[in-house]
Amino acid sequence: MNIKKKKYLLGIIAVILVIPIIYVQSNKIIYANKVSQYLIEEKGYKKEEIKTIEGVWGKKLPAFYVVVIFKDEPNIEYTYFAHSKVGQFEFRSINGTSVSIDELINYESD
C-alpha cells in the first residue's frame, strides 16, 4: 500500500472516531443550554443562583440528561430531562445523607 492510500485510510479512520465524540459533546451542550433557558426564562432563576449545569451522556435511556446544582443547595443534584419538554426528574444527595422532599428548596412538584 502506498503512502497516499495509507494517509487516506488514516483520515477516514480519524473521521469515524471523531464524529461520535463531536455528537456526544454537542448534545451535552445543547441539553444543558435547554435546561439553563428553562430555569432562567420559565422558572425565574437568576444565573447567580445556579452553581452548575452539566450535560451528561448516561448509560441508560434516555442517553442525555442534565445535572443541576443550585447555590442554595450545594449538596443536592437535580436531574432534568430536556428532550421534547424540559422537566425535573429526580434529585439525590451528593454527600449520601437522606433528604426528604419537604426539605428541598428547588424541588419541582409539578
N, CA, C and O atoms as CSV, one atom per row, in Angstrom:
chain,resi,resn,atom,element,x,y,z
A,1,MET,N,N,0.863,-1.181,0.000
A,1,MET,CA,C,0.000,0.000,0.000
A,1,MET,C,C,0.900,1.232,0.000
A,1,MET,O,O,1.831,1.343,0.798
A,2,ASN,N,N,0.602,2.144,-0.906
A,2,ASN,CA,C,1.452,3.334,-0.971
A,2,ASN,C,C,1.070,4.364,0.093
A,2,ASN,O,O,0.055,4.219,0.773
A,3,ILE,N,N,1.871,5.375,0.225
A,3,ILE,CA,C,1.714,6.380,1.289
A,3,ILE,C,C,0.412,7.165,1.129
A,3,ILE,O,O,-0.240,7.479,2.125
A,4,LYS,N,N,0.022,7.488,-0.105
A,4,LYS,CA,C,-1.228,8.223,-0.326
A,4,LYS,C,C,-2.429,7.433,0.194
A,4,LYS,O,O,-3.305,7.991,0.855
A,5,LYS,N,N,-2.465,6.150,-0.102
A,5,LYS,CA,C,-3.576,5.308,0.345
A,5,LYS,C,C,-3.587,5.183,1.868
A,5,LYS,O,O,-4.654,5.177,2.481
A,6,LYS,N,N,-2.406,5.083,2.481
A,6,LYS,CA,C,-2.322,4.987,3.937
A,6,LYS,C,C,-2.836,6.274,4.593
A,6,LYS,O,O,-3.572,6.220,5.579
A,7,LYS,N,N,-2.447,7.424,4.046
A,7,LYS,CA,C,-2.915,8.704,4.586
A,7,LYS,C,C,-4.431,8.829,4.435
A,7,LYS,O,O,-5.118,9.284,5.349
A,8,TYR,N,N,-4.938,8.428,3.292
A,8,TYR,CA,C,-6.382,8.481,3.034
A,8,TYR,C,C,-7.126,7.591,4.021
A,8,TYR,O,O,-8.135,8.001,4.594
A,9,LEU,N,N,-6.633,6.382,4.216
A,9,LEU,CA,C,-7.248,5.434,5.142
A,9,LEU,C,C,-7.186,5.957,6.581
A,9,LEU,O,O,-8.166,5.843,7.317
A,10,LEU,N,N,-6.066,6.518,6.983
A,10,LEU,CA,C,-5.937,7.088,8.320
A,10,LEU,C,C,-6.893,8.273,8.504
A,10,LEU,O,O,-7.459,8.452,9.582
A,11,GLY,N,N,-7.070,9.071,7.465
A,11,GLY,CA,C,-8.011,10.190,7.515
A,11,GLY,C,C,-9.444,9.708,7.724
A,11,GLY,O,O,-10.186,10.280,8.522
A,12,ILE,N,N,-9.823,8.674,7.019
A,12,ILE,CA,C,-11.174,8.113,7.152
A,12,ILE,C,C,-11.369,7.553,8.558
A,12,ILE,O,O,-12.410,7.773,9.176
A,13,ILE,N,N,-10.385,6.839,9.057
A,13,ILE,CA,C,-10.474,6.282,10.416
A,13,ILE,C,C,-10.579,7.403,11.441
A,13,ILE,O,O,-11.365,7.301,12.382
A,14,ALA,N,N,-9.808,8.463,11.277
A,14,ALA,CA,C,-9.860,9.588,12.211
A,14,ALA,C,C,-11.245,10.223,12.217
A,14,ALA,O,O,-11.770,10.541,13.284
A,15,VAL,N,N,-11.843,10.411,11.051
A,15,VAL,CA,C,-13.184,10.996,10.959
A,15,VAL,C,C,-14.204,10.083,11.641
A,15,VAL,O,O,-15.075,10.558,12.370
A,16,ILE,N,N,-14.096,8.795,11.406
A,16,ILE,CA,C,-15.026,7.835,12.013
A,16,ILE,C,C,-14.915,7.869,13.538
A,16,ILE,O,O,-15.918,7.711,14.234
A,17,LEU,N,N,-13.726,8.071,14.052
A,17,LEU,CA,C,-13.531,8.131,15.502
A,17,LEU,C,C,-13.977,9.463,16.099
A,17,LEU,O,O,-14.449,9.503,17.235
A,18,VAL,N,N,-13.836,10.538,15.357
A,18,VAL,CA,C,-14.137,11.876,15.881
A,18,VAL,C,C,-15.634,12.189,15.846
A,18,VAL,O,O,-16.122,12.891,16.731
A,19,ILE,N,N,-16.364,11.702,14.875
A,19,ILE,CA,C,-17.790,12.023,14.732
A,19,ILE,C,C,-18.601,11.663,15.980
A,19,ILE,O,O,-19.387,12.496,16.432
A,20,PRO,N,N,-18.453,10.471,16.559
A,20,PRO,CA,C,-19.226,10.180,17.783
A,20,PRO,C,C,-18.867,11.102,18.955
A,20,PRO,O,O,-19.734,11.467,19.749
A,21,ILE,N,N,-17.608,11.470,19.057
A,21,ILE,CA,C,-17.179,12.370,20.132
A,21,ILE,C,C,-17.841,13.735,19.965
A,21,ILE,O,O,-18.333,14.313,20.935
A,22,ILE,N,N,-17.852,14.237,18.764
A,22,ILE,CA,C,-18.497,15.530,18.485
A,22,ILE,C,C,-19.993,15.440,18.765
A,22,ILE,O,O,-20.574,16.362,19.337
A,23,TYR,N,N,-20.615,14.343,18.368
A,23,TYR,CA,C,-22.048,14.147,18.596
A,23,TYR,C,C,-22.380,14.192,20.087
A,23,TYR,O,O,-23.301,14.899,20.495
A,24,VAL,N,N,-21.647,13.453,20.891
A,24,VAL,CA,C,-21.907,13.390,22.332
A,24,VAL,C,C,-21.661,14.751,22.980
A,24,VAL,O,O,-22.504,15.235,23.735
A,25,GLN,N,N,-20.530,15.366,22.697
A,25,GLN,CA,C,-20.206,16.646,23.326
A,25,GLN,C,C,-21.190,17.740,22.927
A,25,GLN,O,O,-21.589,18.548,23.766
A,26,SER,N,N,-21.581,17.774,21.670
A,26,SER,CA,C,-22.526,18.814,21.240
A,26,SER,C,C,-23.906,18.598,21.868
A,26,SER,O,O,-24.567,19.570,22.234
A,27,ASN,N,N,-24.347,17.364,21.996
A,27,ASN,CA,C,-25.642,17.099,22.633
A,27,ASN,C,C,-25.625,17.442,24.116
A,27,ASN,O,O,-26.618,17.943,24.644
A,28,LYS,N,N,-24.523,17.182,24.788
A,28,LYS,CA,C,-24.418,17.566,26.196
A,28,LYS,C,C,-24.568,19.082,26.344
A,28,LYS,O,O,-25.236,19.554,27.264
A,29,ILE,N,N,-23.961,19.827,25.458
A,29,ILE,CA,C,-24.064,21.293,25.491
A,29,ILE,C,C,-25.482,21.738,25.155
A,29,ILE,O,O,-26.024,22.622,25.818
A,30,ILE,N,N,-26.083,21.143,24.143
A,30,ILE,CA,C,-27.449,21.504,23.734
A,30,ILE,C,C,-28.429,21.267,24.872
A,30,ILE,O,O,-29.248,22.136,25.169
A,31,TYR,N,N,-28.362,20.113,25.511
A,31,TYR,CA,C,-29.281,19.800,26.604
A,31,TYR,C,C,-29.054,20.704,27.809
A,31,TYR,O,O,-30.014,21.147,28.440
A,32,ALA,N,N,-27.799,20.983,28.134
A,32,ALA,CA,C,-27.503,21.894,29.250
A,32,ALA,C,C,-28.058,23.284,28.958
A,32,ALA,O,O,-28.590,23.936,29.856
A,33,ASN,N,N,-27.942,23.747,27.717
A,33,ASN,CA,C,-28.487,25.056,27.344
A,33,ASN,C,C,-30.011,25.083,27.440
A,33,ASN,O,O,-30.587,26.076,27.883
A,34,LYS,N,N,-30.662,24.000,27.031
A,34,LYS,CA,C,-32.129,23.922,27.143
A,34,LYS,C,C,-32.569,24.043,28.594
A,34,LYS,O,O,-33.514,24.771,28.901
A,35,VAL,N,N,-31.888,23.335,29.485
A,35,VAL,CA,C,-32.241,23.376,30.900
A,35,VAL,C,C,-31.938,24.750,31.484
A,35,VAL,O,O,-32.720,25.269,32.280
A,36,SER,N,N,-30.830,25.333,31.103
A,36,SER,CA,C,-30.479,26.679,31.578
A,36,SER,C,C,-31.557,27.682,31.171
A,36,SER,O,O,-32.007,28.478,31.995
A,37,GLN,N,N,-31.967,27.647,29.915
A,37,GLN,CA,C,-33.041,28.533,29.444
A,37,GLN,C,C,-34.328,28.294,30.224
A,37,GLN,O,O,-34.999,29.246,30.624
A,38,TYR,N,N,-34.668,27.054,30.439
A,38,TYR,CA,C,-35.876,26.683,31.178
A,38,TYR,C,C,-35.837,27.260,32.590
A,38,TYR,O,O,-36.806,27.868,33.044
A,39,LEU,N,N,-34.725,27.068,33.275
A,39,LEU,CA,C,-34.622,27.545,34.656
A,39,LEU,C,C,-34.684,29.068,34.741
A,39,LEU,O,O,-35.318,29.614,35.644
A,40,ILE,N,N,-34.038,29.744,33.819
A,40,ILE,CA,C,-33.986,31.207,33.861
A,40,ILE,C,C,-35.267,31.838,33.310
A,40,ILE,O,O,-35.837,32.731,33.937
A,41,GLU,N,N,-35.716,31.384,32.156
A,41,GLU,CA,C,-36.860,32.021,31.495
A,41,GLU,C,C,-38.216,31.551,32.034
A,41,GLU,O,O,-39.135,32.356,32.181
A,42,GLU,N,N,-38.342,30.271,32.325
A,42,GLU,CA,C,-39.645,29.757,32.757
A,42,GLU,C,C,-39.792,29.675,34.277
A,42,GLU,O,O,-40.872,29.920,34.814
A,43,LYS,N,N,-38.724,29.336,34.953
A,43,LYS,CA,C,-38.804,29.156,36.405
A,43,LYS,C,C,-38.344,30.389,37.184
A,43,LYS,O,O,-38.519,30.443,38.401
A,44,GLY,N,N,-37.764,31.372,36.508
A,44,GLY,CA,C,-37.411,32.633,37.147
A,44,GLY,C,C,-36.131,32.641,37.966
A,44,GLY,O,O,-35.926,33.552,38.768
A,45,TYR,N,N,-35.267,31.655,37.785
A,45,TYR,CA,C,-33.981,31.664,38.482
A,45,TYR,C,C,-33.055,32.698,37.846
A,45,TYR,O,O,-33.181,33.019,36.664
A,46,LYS,N,N,-32.142,33.202,38.634
A,46,LYS,CA,C,-31.069,34.057,38.123
A,46,LYS,C,C,-29.841,33.178,37.929
A,46,LYS,O,O,-29.666,32.189,38.640
A,47,LYS,N,N,-28.984,33.537,36.962
A,47,LYS,CA,C,-27.774,32.754,36.713
A,47,LYS,C,C,-26.941,32.595,37.980
A,47,LYS,O,O,-26.309,31.561,38.195
A,48,GLU,N,N,-26.949,33.631,38.813
A,48,GLU,CA,C,-26.151,33.623,40.040
A,48,GLU,C,C,-26.647,32.583,41.050
A,48,GLU,O,O,-25.901,32.191,41.947
A,49,GLU,N,N,-27.882,32.142,40.913
A,49,GLU,CA,C,-28.448,31.167,41.848
A,49,GLU,C,C,-28.080,29.724,41.492
A,49,GLU,O,O,-28.289,28.807,42.286
A,50,ILE,N,N,-27.535,29.536,40.299
A,50,ILE,CA,C,-27.211,28.201,39.814
A,50,ILE,C,C,-25.705,27.990,39.918
A,50,ILE,O,O,-24.913,28.740,39.349
A,51,LYS,N,N,-25.333,26.957,40.654
A,51,LYS,CA,C,-23.907,26.664,40.838
A,51,LYS,C,C,-23.330,25.990,39.591
A,51,LYS,O,O,-22.329,26.445,39.039
A,52,THR,N,N,-23.969,24.902,39.152
A,52,THR,CA,C,-23.506,24.194,37.954
A,52,THR,C,C,-24.681,23.625,37.165
A,52,THR,O,O,-25.715,23.253,37.720
A,53,ILE,N,N,-24.483,23.573,35.868
A,53,ILE,CA,C,-25.396,22.881,34.952
A,53,ILE,C,C,-24.503,22.059,34.038
A,53,ILE,O,O,-23.673,22.599,33.307
A,54,GLU,N,N,-24.687,20.742,34.089
A,54,GLU,CA,C,-23.804,19.872,33.330
A,54,GLU,C,C,-24.594,18.856,32.522
A,54,GLU,O,O,-25.372,18.075,33.071
A,55,GLY,N,N,-24.384,18.876,31.215
A,55,GLY,CA,C,-24.967,17.855,30.362
A,55,GLY,C,C,-24.231,16.546,30.567
A,55,GLY,O,O,-23.008,16.524,30.706
A,56,VAL,N,N,-24.989,15.443,30.586
A,56,VAL,CA,C,-24.406,14.126,30.861
A,56,VAL,C,C,-24.867,13.146,29.792
A,56,VAL,O,O,-26.025,13.154,29.374
A,57,TRP,N,N,-23.950,12.315,29.366
A,57,TRP,CA,C,-24.270,11.200,28.489
A,57,TRP,C,C,-24.266,9.960,29.363
A,57,TRP,O,O,-23.208,9.507,29.799
A,58,GLY,N,N,-25.452,9.406,29.622
A,58,GLY,CA,C,-25.577,8.279,30.528
A,58,GLY,C,C,-25.578,6.949,29.812
A,58,GLY,O,O,-25.583,6.875,28.584
A,59,LYS,N,N,-25.573,5.910,30.609
A,59,LYS,CA,C,-25.567,4.552,30.066
A,59,LYS,C,C,-26.970,4.000,29.879
A,59,LYS,O,O,-27.172,3.029,29.149
A,60,LYS,N,N,-27.944,4.627,30.545
A,60,LYS,CA,C,-29.326,4.178,30.447
A,60,LYS,C,C,-30.109,5.130,29.553
A,60,LYS,O,O,-29.607,6.186,29.166
A,61,LEU,N,N,-31.316,4.758,29.234
A,61,LEU,CA,C,-32.186,5.632,28.448
A,61,LEU,C,C,-32.917,6.584,29.369
A,61,LEU,O,O,-33.308,6.153,30.454
A,62,PRO,N,N,-33.127,7.796,29.039
A,62,PRO,CA,C,-32.583,8.459,27.859
A,62,PRO,C,C,-31.084,8.683,28.014
A,62,PRO,O,O,-30.571,8.840,29.122
A,63,ALA,N,N,-30.413,8.694,26.899
A,63,ALA,CA,C,-28.956,8.774,26.912
A,63,ALA,C,C,-28.436,10.109,27.428
A,63,ALA,O,O,-27.376,10.160,28.051
A,64,PHE,N,N,-29.165,11.187,27.177
A,64,PHE,CA,C,-28.717,12.510,27.597
A,64,PHE,C,C,-29.637,13.087,28.661
A,64,PHE,O,O,-30.861,13.022,28.540
A,65,TYR,N,N,-29.045,13.645,29.692
A,65,TYR,CA,C,-29.780,14.351,30.730
A,65,TYR,C,C,-28.873,15.432,31.306
A,65,TYR,O,O,-27.708,15.535,30.924
A,66,VAL,N,N,-29.399,16.228,32.212
A,66,VAL,CA,C,-28.647,17.358,32.749
A,66,VAL,C,C,-28.702,17.312,34.272
A,66,VAL,O,O,-29.758,17.075,34.857
A,67,VAL,N,N,-27.559,17.540,34.904
A,67,VAL,CA,C,-27.467,17.592,36.354
A,67,VAL,C,C,-27.250,19.048,36.759
A,67,VAL,O,O,-26.347,19.719,36.260
A,68,VAL,N,N,-28.103,19.524,37.679
A,68,VAL,CA,C,-28.046,20.917,38.139
A,68,VAL,C,C,-27.808,20.928,39.642
A,68,VAL,O,O,-28.421,20.166,40.390
A,69,ILE,N,N,-26.908,21.806,40.067
A,69,ILE,CA,C,-26.691,22.063,41.490
A,69,ILE,C,C,-26.943,23.548,41.709
A,69,ILE,O,O,-26.364,24.395,41.029
A,70,PHE,N,N,-27.805,23.848,42.656
A,70,PHE,CA,C,-28.116,25.240,42.988
A,70,PHE,C,C,-27.225,25.698,44.136
A,70,PHE,O,O,-26.848,24.899,44.993
A,71,LYS,N,N,-26.894,26.972,44.150
A,71,LYS,CA,C,-26.016,27.506,45.190
A,71,LYS,C,C,-26.624,27.392,46.581
A,71,LYS,O,O,-25.900,27.220,47.561
A,72,ASP,N,N,-27.955,27.487,46.677
A,72,ASP,CA,C,-28.579,27.402,47.997
A,72,ASP,C,C,-28.772,25.959,48.474
A,72,ASP,O,O,-29.203,25.734,49.605
A,73,GLU,N,N,-28.456,24.985,47.620
A,73,GLU,CA,C,-28.482,23.566,47.979
A,73,GLU,C,C,-27.265,22.874,47.361
A,73,GLU,O,O,-27.411,22.061,46.448
A,74,PRO,N,N,-26.071,23.193,47.855
A,74,PRO,CA,C,-24.856,22.679,47.209
A,74,PRO,C,C,-24.639,21.178,47.350
A,74,PRO,O,O,-23.768,20.618,46.685
A,75,ASN,N,N,-25.412,20.520,48.199
A,75,ASN,CA,C,-25.252,19.075,48.383
A,75,ASN,C,C,-26.330,18.249,47.691
A,75,ASN,O,O,-26.418,17.040,47.904
A,76,ILE,N,N,-27.149,18.892,46.866
A,76,ILE,CA,C,-28.228,18.190,46.157
A,76,ILE,C,C,-28.026,18.336,44.650
A,76,ILE,O,O,-27.820,19.437,44.140
A,77,GLU,N,N,-28.090,17.208,43.951
A,77,GLU,CA,C,-28.067,17.213,42.490
A,77,GLU,C,C,-29.477,16.956,41.984
A,77,GLU,O,O,-30.117,15.977,42.368
A,78,TYR,N,N,-29.950,17.835,41.128
A,78,TYR,CA,C,-31.252,17.659,40.488
A,78,TYR,C,C,-31.012,17.186,39.061
A,78,TYR,O,O,-30.161,17.729,38.357
A,79,THR,N,N,-31.753,16.187,38.642
A,79,THR,CA,C,-31.639,15.667,37.282
A,79,THR,C,C,-32.816,16.181,36.457
A,79,THR,O,O,-33.971,16.102,36.875
A,80,TYR,N,N,-32.496,16.707,35.281
A,80,TYR,CA,C,-33.504,17.222,34.345
A,80,TYR,C,C,-33.375,16.484,33.026
A,80,TYR,O,O,-32.276,16.169,32.570
A,81,PHE,N,N,-34.522,16.217,32.425
A,81,PHE,CA,C,-34.556,15.733,31.049
A,81,PHE,C,C,-34.937,16.911,30.177
A,81,PHE,O,O,-35.729,17.760,30.585
A,82,ALA,N,N,-34.381,16.967,28.981
A,82,ALA,CA,C,-34.639,18.102,28.101
A,82,ALA,C,C,-34.850,17.637,26.671
A,82,ALA,O,O,-34.272,18.194,25.737
A,83,HIS,N,N,-35.660,16.637,26.506
A,83,HIS,CA,C,-35.897,16.117,25.168
A,83,HIS,C,C,-36.980,16.964,24.493
A,83,HIS,O,O,-36.668,18.045,23.993
A,84,SER,N,N,-38.193,16.531,24.461
A,84,SER,CA,C,-39.237,17.363,23.847
A,84,SER,C,C,-39.681,18.465,24.805
A,84,SER,O,O,-39.975,19.582,24.381
A,85,LYS,N,N,-39.726,18.151,26.081
A,85,LYS,CA,C,-40.136,19.101,27.102
A,85,LYS,C,C,-39.132,19.018,28.247
A,85,LYS,O,O,-38.706,17.924,28.619
A,86,VAL,N,N,-38.754,20.159,28.805
A,86,VAL,CA,C,-37.804,20.169,29.910
A,86,VAL,C,C,-38.555,19.946,31.219
A,86,VAL,O,O,-39.613,20.531,31.450
A,87,GLY,N,N,-37.997,19.099,32.061
A,87,GLY,CA,C,-38.611,18.879,33.364
A,87,GLY,C,C,-37.647,18.218,34.327
A,87,GLY,O,O,-36.737,17.488,33.932
A,88,GLN,N,N,-37.872,18.492,35.591
A,88,GLN,CA,C,-37.070,17.881,36.636
A,88,GLN,C,C,-37.516,16.440,36.817
A,88,GLN,O,O,-38.714,16.156,36.858
A,89,PHE,N,N,-36.573,15.546,36.923
A,89,PHE,CA,C,-36.893,14.128,37.009
A,89,PHE,C,C,-36.670,13.561,38.409
A,89,PHE,O,O,-37.534,12.871,38.951
A,90,GLU,N,N,-35.514,13.856,38.988
A,90,GLU,CA,C,-35.205,13.315,40.306
A,90,GLU,C,C,-34.160,14.183,40.991
A,90,GLU,O,O,-33.658,15.148,40.414
A,91,PHE,N,N,-33.846,13.830,42.217
A,91,PHE,CA,C,-32.798,14.505,42.963
A,91,PHE,C,C,-32.034,13.462,43.759
A,91,PHE,O,O,-32.525,12.358,43.997
A,92,ARG,N,N,-30.821,13.828,44.167
A,92,ARG,CA,C,-30.060,12.948,45.044
A,92,ARG,C,C,-29.091,13.788,45.859
A,92,ARG,O,O,-28.633,14.844,45.421
A,93,SER,N,N,-28.793,13.304,47.035
A,93,SER,CA,C,-27.843,13.963,47.916
A,93,SER,C,C,-26.429,13.588,47.482
A,93,SER,O,O,-26.132,12.409,47.292
A,94,ILE,N,N,-25.569,14.568,47.326
A,94,ILE,CA,C,-24.193,14.315,46.913
A,94,ILE,C,C,-23.405,13.641,48.031
A,94,ILE,O,O,-22.591,12.753,47.777
A,95,ASN,N,N,-23.650,14.062,49.254
A,95,ASN,CA,C,-22.873,13.518,50.367
A,95,ASN,C,C,-23.491,12.266,50.989
A,95,ASN,O,O,-23.007,11.784,52.013
A,96,GLY,N,N,-24.545,11.740,50.389
A,96,GLY,CA,C,-25.128,10.486,50.828
A,96,GLY,C,C,-26.114,10.569,51.978
A,96,GLY,O,O,-26.648,9.546,52.407
A,97,THR,N,N,-26.363,11.757,52.478
A,97,THR,CA,C,-27.325,11.882,53.568
A,97,THR,C,C,-28.741,11.778,53.026
A,97,THR,O,O,-29.003,12.102,51.867
A,98,SER,N,N,-29.627,11.333,53.856
A,98,SER,CA,C,-31.031,11.196,53.482
A,98,SER,C,C,-31.702,12.575,53.497
A,98,SER,O,O,-31.535,13.352,54.437
A,99,VAL,N,N,-32.456,12.855,52.444
A,99,VAL,CA,C,-33.142,14.142,52.329
A,99,VAL,C,C,-34.585,13.877,51.928
A,99,VAL,O,O,-34.848,13.090,51.019
A,100,SER,N,N,-35.520,14.535,52.608
A,100,SER,CA,C,-36.924,14.387,52.228
A,100,SER,C,C,-37.309,15.523,51.277
A,100,SER,O,O,-36.684,16.584,51.270
A,101,ILE,N,N,-38.323,15.286,50.498
A,101,ILE,CA,C,-38.796,16.280,49.537
A,101,ILE,C,C,-39.166,17.586,50.240
A,101,ILE,O,O,-38.949,18.667,49.691
A,102,ASP,N,N,-39.716,17.493,51.437
A,102,ASP,CA,C,-40.133,18.689,52.184
A,102,ASP,C,C,-38.968,19.615,52.529
A,102,ASP,O,O,-39.167,20.815,52.721
A,103,GLU,N,N,-37.762,19.070,52.607
A,103,GLU,CA,C,-36.582,19.863,52.952
A,103,GLU,C,C,-35.982,20.576,51.745
A,103,GLU,O,O,-35.170,21.487,51.910
A,104,LEU,N,N,-36.362,20.180,50.550
A,104,LEU,CA,C,-35.738,20.706,49.339
A,104,LEU,C,C,-36.296,22.076,48.975
A,104,LEU,O,O,-37.498,22.325,49.062
A,105,ILE,N,N,-35.393,22.947,48.568
A,105,ILE,CA,C,-35.766,24.303,48.191
A,105,ILE,C,C,-36.154,24.384,46.707
A,105,ILE,O,O,-37.074,25.113,46.336
A,106,ASN,N,N,-35.446,23.634,45.875
A,106,ASN,CA,C,-35.597,23.744,44.419
A,106,ASN,C,C,-36.314,22.571,43.775
A,106,ASN,O,O,-36.224,22.377,42.562
A,107,TYR,N,N,-37.016,21.797,44.564
A,107,TYR,CA,C,-37.762,20.655,44.039
A,107,TYR,C,C,-39.005,21.138,43.306
A,107,TYR,O,O,-39.738,21.989,43.810
A,108,GLU,N,N,-39.240,20.594,42.113
A,108,GLU,CA,C,-40.436,20.930,41.329
A,108,GLU,C,C,-41.480,19.836,41.531
A,108,GLU,O,O,-41.264,18.690,41.137
A,109,SER,N,N,-42.578,20.177,42.126
A,109,SER,CA,C,-43.597,19.185,42.407
A,109,SER,C,C,-44.526,18.941,41.219
A,109,SER,O,O,-45.274,17.963,41.219
A,110,ASP,N,N,-44.494,19.798,40.221
A,110,ASP,CA,C,-45.402,19.617,39.079
A,110,ASP,C,C,-44.799,18.800,37.984
A,110,ASP,O,O,-45.444,18.565,36.962
